[in-house]
Amino acid sequence: MSSNPLEKSDFETKGEVENLDGYPVMAESGANAAQGSFPFEAMNLKVGDRLQAQPPKKVSAERCFVRLIGYCQDLSLLLTTPATANNVRLQLMEGDQLIMRVFSSQNAFGFACDVQRVCKLPYNYLHVSFPKEVQGTVIRKEARVKTKIIVNIRAAPENGKNLTGIISNLSANGALIDGPRKLAEPGETIRLTFRLTLRSIEASLSLLAVVRAAFDDEKLKQSGTSLTHFGVEFVGLVAND
């Protein structure tokens, strides 16, 4: 490990951040967010998982995504070589420090590591030092699960037009909805009506939600769809909901 420690600001998030799929999520307020050191195992990394790598400024100012090839406990990690958005591999050297970030369920983690070996055969990959310290912060109060639930959406005011969307992930506090671009603007309130089956019991929910973010991603752009992602936060939930 190099002498440069991982600073809290290297991974700390405030307000809206992106997970590793590029979707915005809302960070908890600084007063409530649980921050501190975590064991390596807390990241729950698996072969093929995607991590974000921040190279030295002398190499690139761009953060890149890499894949975990594997690791040897307390010795090293094997990562694919970072490349820019234009698929240009970064010219890293042994001893360069990388700041790694990974988003896992409810937490964002960060750790520093040094490039130990740059390998080009049989393909391009890196040996990097095993993290001595992993720092993290709570991003979501509740874990989210991927779903495909049809939802009826009524924009405020309540006499607004009914629209249809898809809930693509869901938590106890909010959801990610794919809906028409004209659905709503950030800050506006909408009503969501959908059916949910839990433990063989079907329930109909009608919830108010505030739109916290509206955004597109590469998959949507390439598909040519007219849909947009909307990150929403439920408001006024009662215990039964």
C-alpha positions as CSV (number, residue, x, y, z in Angstrom):
1,M,0.0,0.0,0.0
2,S,1.3,3.4,-0.8
3,S,1.8,6.1,1.9
4,N,-1.3,8.0,0.6
5,P,-4.2,7.0,2.8
6,L,-7.8,6.7,1.6
7,E,-9.5,9.9,2.5
8,K,-13.1,10.0,3.6
9,S,-13.9,12.3,0.8
10,D,-12.6,9.8,-1.8
11,F,-15.7,7.7,-1.4
12,E,-18.2,9.8,0.6
13,T,-21.4,10.7,-1.1
14,K,-23.8,13.6,-0.5
15,G,-27.3,13.9,-1.9
16,E,-27.8,12.1,-5.1
17,V,-25.2,9.5,-6.3
18,E,-25.0,6.8,-9.0
19,N,-24.9,3.2,-8.4
20,L,-22.7,1.0,-10.7
21,D,-25.6,0.6,-13.1
22,G,-25.6,4.4,-13.6
23,Y,-28.9,4.9,-11.8
24,P,-29.2,7.7,-9.3
25,V,-29.9,6.8,-5.7
26,M,-30.5,9.1,-2.8
27,A,-27.8,9.2,-0.1
28,E,-28.8,9.4,3.5
29,S,-28.2,12.7,5.3
30,G,-24.9,13.1,6.9
31,A,-26.5,13.1,10.4
32,N,-28.1,9.7,9.8
33,A,-25.6,7.9,7.5
34,A,-23.6,5.2,9.1
35,Q,-20.0,5.5,8.1
36,G,-16.8,3.7,9.1
37,S,-14.5,0.8,8.4
38,F,-15.8,-2.5,7.1
39,P,-14.2,-5.9,6.6
40,F,-13.4,-6.9,3.0
41,E,-16.1,-9.5,3.1
42,A,-18.8,-6.8,3.7
43,M,-18.5,-5.9,0.0
44,N,-19.7,-9.3,-0.9
45,L,-17.6,-9.2,-4.1
46,K,-18.0,-12.0,-6.7
47,V,-16.1,-12.9,-9.9
48,G,-17.4,-10.7,-12.7
49,D,-18.6,-7.9,-10.4
50,R,-18.1,-4.4,-11.7
51,L,-16.1,-1.8,-9.7
52,Q,-15.3,1.8,-10.4
53,A,-11.6,2.7,-10.6
54,Q,-10.2,6.2,-10.1
55,P,-6.6,6.3,-11.6
56,P,-3.9,8.8,-10.6
57,K,-4.5,12.2,-12.2
58,K,-1.3,11.9,-14.1
59,V,-2.8,9.0,-16.0
60,S,-6.4,10.1,-16.4
61,A,-9.0,12.3,-14.8
62,E,-11.7,9.9,-16.0
63,R,-13.1,7.2,-13.7
64,C,-13.3,3.8,-15.3
65,F,-15.1,0.6,-14.7
66,V,-13.3,-2.7,-14.2
67,R,-14.4,-6.3,-13.6
68,L,-13.2,-8.5,-10.7
69,I,-11.4,-11.6,-12.1
70,G,-10.7,-13.0,-8.7
71,Y,-8.6,-12.5,-5.5
72,C,-6.3,-14.2,-3.1
73,Q,-7.2,-13.3,0.5
74,D,-4.8,-10.8,2.0
75,L,-2.5,-11.0,-1.1
76,S,-3.9,-9.4,-4.2
77,L,-6.9,-8.7,-6.4
78,L,-7.1,-9.5,-10.1
79,L,-8.9,-6.8,-12.2
80,T,-9.5,-6.2,-15.8
81,T,-7.4,-3.3,-17.1
82,P,-9.2,0.0,-16.8
83,A,-10.2,1.6,-20.2
84,T,-11.8,4.9,-21.1
85,A,-15.3,5.3,-22.5
86,N,-13.6,5.2,-26.0
87,N,-12.1,1.8,-25.0
88,V,-8.6,3.1,-24.7
89,R,-6.7,1.2,-22.1
90,L,-5.1,3.3,-19.4
91,Q,-1.3,3.3,-19.3
92,L,-0.8,2.3,-15.7
93,M,2.5,1.4,-14.1
94,E,3.5,-0.7,-11.2
95,G,3.2,1.4,-8.0
96,D,0.3,3.6,-9.3
97,Q,-2.5,3.9,-6.7
98,L,-6.1,3.3,-7.6
99,I,-9.1,4.4,-5.6
100,M,-11.8,1.7,-6.0
101,R,-15.5,2.2,-5.3
102,V,-18.3,-0.4,-5.3
103,F,-22.0,-0.1,-4.6
104,S,-23.5,-3.1,-2.8
105,S,-27.2,-3.2,-1.9
106,Q,-27.5,-0.5,0.8
107,N,-23.8,0.6,1.1
108,A,-21.2,2.4,-0.9
109,F,-17.6,1.2,-0.3
110,G,-14.2,2.6,-1.1
111,F,-10.6,1.4,-0.7
112,A,-7.2,2.2,-2.0
113,C,-4.9,-0.3,-3.7
114,D,-1.6,-0.2,-5.5
115,V,-0.8,-1.7,-8.9
116,Q,1.5,-4.6,-8.3
117,R,1.8,-6.0,-11.8
118,V,0.5,-5.0,-15.3
119,C,-0.1,-8.2,-17.3
120,K,-0.8,-8.4,-21.0
121,L,-0.8,-12.2,-21.5
122,P,-3.0,-14.1,-22.2
123,Y,-5.1,-10.9,-21.9
124,N,-4.8,-7.5,-20.3
125,Y,-5.3,-7.5,-16.5
126,L,-3.9,-6.1,-13.3
127,H,-2.6,-7.5,-10.0
128,V,-3.4,-4.9,-7.3
129,S,-2.7,-5.0,-3.6
130,F,-5.3,-6.5,-1.3
131,P,-7.1,-3.6,0.6
132,K,-5.8,-3.0,4.1
133,E,-8.8,-0.9,4.9
134,V,-12.3,-0.7,3.4
135,Q,-14.4,2.3,4.2
136,G,-18.2,2.6,3.6
137,T,-21.3,4.6,4.1
138,V,-25.0,3.8,4.0
139,I,-26.6,5.0,0.8
140,R,-30.1,3.5,1.2
141,K,-32.1,2.8,4.3
142,E,-33.7,-0.2,2.6
143,A,-32.3,-2.7,0.1
144,R,-33.9,-2.7,-3.4
145,V,-35.0,-5.7,-5.4
146,K,-35.4,-5.9,-9.2
147,T,-39.0,-6.2,-10.3
148,K,-41.3,-5.9,-13.3
149,I,-44.5,-4.5,-11.9
150,I,-47.1,-2.7,-14.0
151,V,-48.0,0.6,-12.3
152,N,-50.8,3.1,-12.9
153,I,-49.4,6.6,-12.5
154,R,-51.5,9.7,-12.0
155,A,-49.6,13.0,-12.0
156,A,-50.6,15.8,-9.6
157,P,-53.2,17.2,-9.4
158,E,-55.3,14.2,-8.7
159,N,-57.5,14.9,-11.7
160,G,-54.5,14.5,-14.0
161,K,-54.2,12.0,-16.8
162,N,-53.6,8.3,-16.0
163,L,-50.3,6.9,-17.4
164,T,-48.8,3.5,-17.3
165,G,-45.2,2.6,-16.3
166,I,-43.1,-0.3,-15.1
167,I,-41.6,-0.5,-11.6
168,S,-38.1,-1.9,-12.3
169,N,-36.8,-2.0,-8.8
170,L,-38.5,-1.5,-5.4
171,S,-37.7,-0.9,-1.8
172,A,-39.7,0.0,1.3
173,N,-38.9,3.7,0.8
174,G,-38.9,4.2,-3.0
175,A,-38.7,2.8,-6.5
176,L,-37.3,3.1,-10.0
177,I,-40.0,3.6,-12.6
178,D,-39.7,3.4,-16.4
179,G,-42.4,5.7,-17.7
180,P,-43.3,8.3,-20.4
181,R,-41.0,11.3,-20.6
182,K,-43.9,13.6,-19.9
183,L,-44.7,11.8,-16.7
184,A,-43.4,14.4,-14.2
185,E,-40.5,16.7,-13.3
186,P,-38.2,16.2,-10.3
187,G,-39.9,17.6,-7.2
188,E,-43.4,16.9,-8.4
189,T,-45.7,14.5,-6.6
190,I,-47.4,11.5,-8.3
191,R,-49.7,8.7,-7.2
192,L,-48.8,5.1,-7.9
193,T,-51.3,2.3,-7.9
194,F,-50.2,-1.3,-8.3
195,R,-50.7,-4.8,-7.1
196,L,-48.1,-6.7,-5.1
197,T,-48.0,-10.3,-4.1
198,L,-46.2,-11.1,-0.8
199,R,-46.2,-14.5,0.8
200,S,-49.1,-15.6,-1.5
201,I,-51.2,-12.6,-0.4
202,E,-52.1,-10.1,-3.1
203,A,-52.4,-6.5,-2.0
204,S,-53.4,-3.4,-3.9
205,L,-51.3,-0.3,-3.1
206,S,-52.0,3.3,-3.8
207,L,-49.0,5.4,-2.8
208,L,-48.0,9.1,-3.0
209,A,-44.4,9.6,-4.2
210,V,-42.1,12.5,-4.9
211,V,-40.0,12.3,-8.1
212,R,-36.4,12.7,-7.0
213,A,-34.7,12.2,-10.4
214,A,-35.5,11.7,-14.1
215,F,-32.8,10.4,-16.4
216,D,-31.9,8.3,-19.4
217,D,-29.1,5.8,-19.7
218,E,-27.3,4.2,-22.7
219,K,-29.6,1.2,-22.8
220,L,-32.7,3.4,-23.2
221,K,-31.0,5.6,-25.8
222,Q,-29.9,2.6,-27.8
223,S,-33.3,0.9,-27.7
224,G,-35.0,4.0,-29.2
225,T,-37.7,3.8,-26.5
226,S,-39.7,6.9,-25.5
227,L,-39.4,5.9,-21.8
228,T,-37.4,7.6,-19.1
229,H,-36.2,6.4,-15.7
230,F,-37.8,8.1,-12.7
231,G,-36.4,7.7,-9.2
232,V,-39.2,8.2,-6.7
233,E,-39.5,8.4,-2.9
234,F,-42.6,7.3,-1.2
235,V,-44.3,9.8,1.2
236,G,-47.0,9.5,3.8
237,L,-46.7,5.8,4.1
238,V,-48.9,4.1,6.7
239,A,-47.7,1.1,8.6
240,N,-49.8,-1.4,6.6
241,D,-48.4,-0.1,3.3
